[in-house]
Amino acid sequence: MKKFSVLLMILAIVCALFADKIDMAVKGNKKVKKVIVVFSVGVLLVCTIAIVASILA
């Protein structure tokens, strides 16, 4: 579970870093960028909670 969470966190960070380029590619007028960033932050929070819970358990 830890490895999967870390993989998801890495993918979320990469998506957040390239959100501007993805938005330009689909011509989303900054709307797609906002959606990508919000989902990336959500994934980071959920995965962080899962990792901390598995360490404390």
CNS distance restraints for C-alpha pairs under 8 A (distance, minus, plus):
assign (resid   1 and name CA) (resid   5 and name CA) 6.16 0.50 0.50
assign (resid   2 and name CA) (resid   6 and name CA) 6.12 0.50 0.50
assign (resid   2 and name CA) (resid  51 and name CA) 6.14 0.50 0.50
assign (resid   2 and name CA) (resid  54 and name CA) 7.95 0.50 0.50
assign (resid   3 and name CA) (resid   7 and name CA) 6.12 0.50 0.50
assign (resid   4 and name CA) (resid   8 and name CA) 6.20 0.50 0.50
assign (resid   5 and name CA) (resid   9 and name CA) 6.13 0.50 0.50
assign (resid   5 and name CA) (resid  47 and name CA) 5.26 0.50 0.50
assign (resid   5 and name CA) (resid  48 and name CA) 7.83 0.50 0.50
assign (resid   5 and name CA) (resid  50 and name CA) 7.53 0.50 0.50
assign (resid   5 and name CA) (resid  51 and name CA) 7.17 0.50 0.50
assign (resid   6 and name CA) (resid  10 and name CA) 6.22 0.50 0.50
assign (resid   6 and name CA) (resid  47 and name CA) 7.36 0.50 0.50
assign (resid   7 and name CA) (resid  11 and name CA) 6.26 0.50 0.50
assign (resid   8 and name CA) (resid  12 and name CA) 6.07 0.50 0.50
assign (resid   8 and name CA) (resid  43 and name CA) 7.25 0.50 0.50
assign (resid   8 and name CA) (resid  44 and name CA) 7.83 0.50 0.50
assign (resid   8 and name CA) (resid  47 and name CA) 7.44 0.50 0.50
assign (resid   9 and name CA) (resid  13 and name CA) 6.23 0.50 0.50
assign (resid   9 and name CA) (resid  43 and name CA) 6.73 0.50 0.50
assign (resid   9 and name CA) (resid  44 and name CA) 5.44 0.50 0.50
assign (resid   9 and name CA) (resid  47 and name CA) 6.66 0.50 0.50
assign (resid  10 and name CA) (resid  14 and name CA) 6.23 0.50 0.50
assign (resid  11 and name CA) (resid  15 and name CA) 6.10 0.50 0.50
assign (resid  12 and name CA) (resid  16 and name CA) 6.10 0.50 0.50
assign (resid  12 and name CA) (resid  39 and name CA) 7.94 0.50 0.50
assign (resid  12 and name CA) (resid  40 and name CA) 4.69 0.50 0.50
assign (resid  12 and name CA) (resid  41 and name CA) 7.47 0.50 0.50
assign (resid  12 and name CA) (resid  43 and name CA) 6.61 0.50 0.50
assign (resid  12 and name CA) (resid  44 and name CA) 6.79 0.50 0.50
assign (resid  13 and name CA) (resid  17 and name CA) 6.12 0.50 0.50
assign (resid  13 and name CA) (resid  40 and name CA) 6.74 0.50 0.50
assign (resid  14 and name CA) (resid  18 and name CA) 6.29 0.50 0.50
assign (resid  15 and name CA) (resid  19 and name CA) 5.74 0.50 0.50
assign (resid  15 and name CA) (resid  36 and name CA) 7.00 0.50 0.50
assign (resid  15 and name CA) (resid  37 and name CA) 7.77 0.50 0.50
assign (resid  15 and name CA) (resid  40 and name CA) 7.04 0.50 0.50
assign (resid  16 and name CA) (resid  36 and name CA) 6.44 0.50 0.50
assign (resid  16 and name CA) (resid  37 and name CA) 5.34 0.50 0.50
assign (resid  16 and name CA) (resid  40 and name CA) 6.13 0.50 0.50
assign (resid  18 and name CA) (resid  22 and name CA) 6.21 0.50 0.50
assign (resid  19 and name CA) (resid  23 and name CA) 6.02 0.50 0.50
assign (resid  19 and name CA) (resid  32 and name CA) 7.73 0.50 0.50
assign (resid  19 and name CA) (resid  33 and name CA) 5.07 0.50 0.50
assign (resid  19 and name CA) (resid  36 and name CA) 6.25 0.50 0.50
assign (resid  19 and name CA) (resid  37 and name CA) 6.97 0.50 0.50
assign (resid  20 and name CA) (resid  24 and name CA) 6.27 0.50 0.50
assign (resid  20 and name CA) (resid  30 and name CA) 7.63 0.50 0.50
assign (resid  20 and name CA) (resid  33 and name CA) 5.83 0.50 0.50
assign (resid  21 and name CA) (resid  25 and name CA) 6.17 0.50 0.50
assign (resid  22 and name CA) (resid  26 and name CA) 6.43 0.50 0.50
assign (resid  22 and name CA) (resid  32 and name CA) 7.81 0.50 0.50
assign (resid  22 and name CA) (resid  33 and name CA) 7.34 0.50 0.50
assign (resid  23 and name CA) (resid  27 and name CA) 5.78 0.50 0.50
assign (resid  23 and name CA) (resid  28 and name CA) 5.27 0.50 0.50
assign (resid  23 and name CA) (resid  29 and name CA) 7.00 0.50 0.50
assign (resid  23 and name CA) (resid  30 and name CA) 6.20 0.50 0.50
assign (resid  23 and name CA) (resid  31 and name CA) 7.57 0.50 0.50
assign (resid  23 and name CA) (resid  32 and name CA) 5.42 0.50 0.50
assign (resid  23 and name CA) (resid  33 and name CA) 5.41 0.50 0.50
assign (resid  24 and name CA) (resid  28 and name CA) 6.62 0.50 0.50
assign (resid  24 and name CA) (resid  29 and name CA) 7.52 0.50 0.50
assign (resid  28 and name CA) (resid  32 and name CA) 5.31 0.50 0.50
assign (resid  28 and name CA) (resid  33 and name CA) 7.63 0.50 0.50
assign (resid  30 and name CA) (resid  34 and name CA) 6.41 0.50 0.50
assign (resid  31 and name CA) (resid  35 and name CA) 6.46 0.50 0.50
assign (resid  32 and name CA) (resid  36 and name CA) 6.14 0.50 0.50
assign (resid  33 and name CA) (resid  37 and name CA) 6.12 0.50 0.50
assign (resid  34 and name CA) (resid  38 and name CA) 6.11 0.50 0.50
assign (resid  35 and name CA) (resid  39 and name CA) 6.18 0.50 0.50
assign (resid  36 and name CA) (resid  40 and name CA) 6.00 0.50 0.50
assign (resid  37 and name CA) (resid  41 and name CA) 6.14 0.50 0.50
assign (resid  38 and name CA) (resid  42 and name CA) 6.21 0.50 0.50
assign (resid  39 and name CA) (resid  43 and name CA) 6.13 0.50 0.50
assign (resid  40 and name CA) (resid  44 and name CA) 6.17 0.50 0.50
assign (resid  41 and name CA) (resid  45 and name CA) 6.19 0.50 0.50
assign (resid  42 and name CA) (resid  46 and name CA) 6.19 0.50 0.50
assign (resid  43 and name CA) (resid  47 and name CA) 6.00 0.50 0.50
assign (resid  44 and name CA) (resid  48 and name CA) 5.97 0.50 0.50
assign (resid  45 and name CA) (resid  49 and name CA) 6.18 0.50 0.50
assign (resid  46 and name CA) (resid  50 and name CA) 6.20 0.50 0.50
assign (resid  47 and name CA) (resid  51 and name CA) 6.14 0.50 0.50
assign (resid  48 and name CA) (resid  52 and name CA) 6.13 0.50 0.50
assign (resid  49 and name CA) (resid  53 and name CA) 5.98 0.50 0.50
assign (resid  50 and name CA) (resid  54 and name CA) 6.16 0.50 0.50
assign (resid  51 and name CA) (resid  55 and name CA) 6.24 0.50 0.50
assign (resid  52 and name CA) (resid  56 and name CA) 6.17 0.50 0.50
assign (resid  53 and name CA) (resid  57 and name CA) 6.01 0.50 0.50
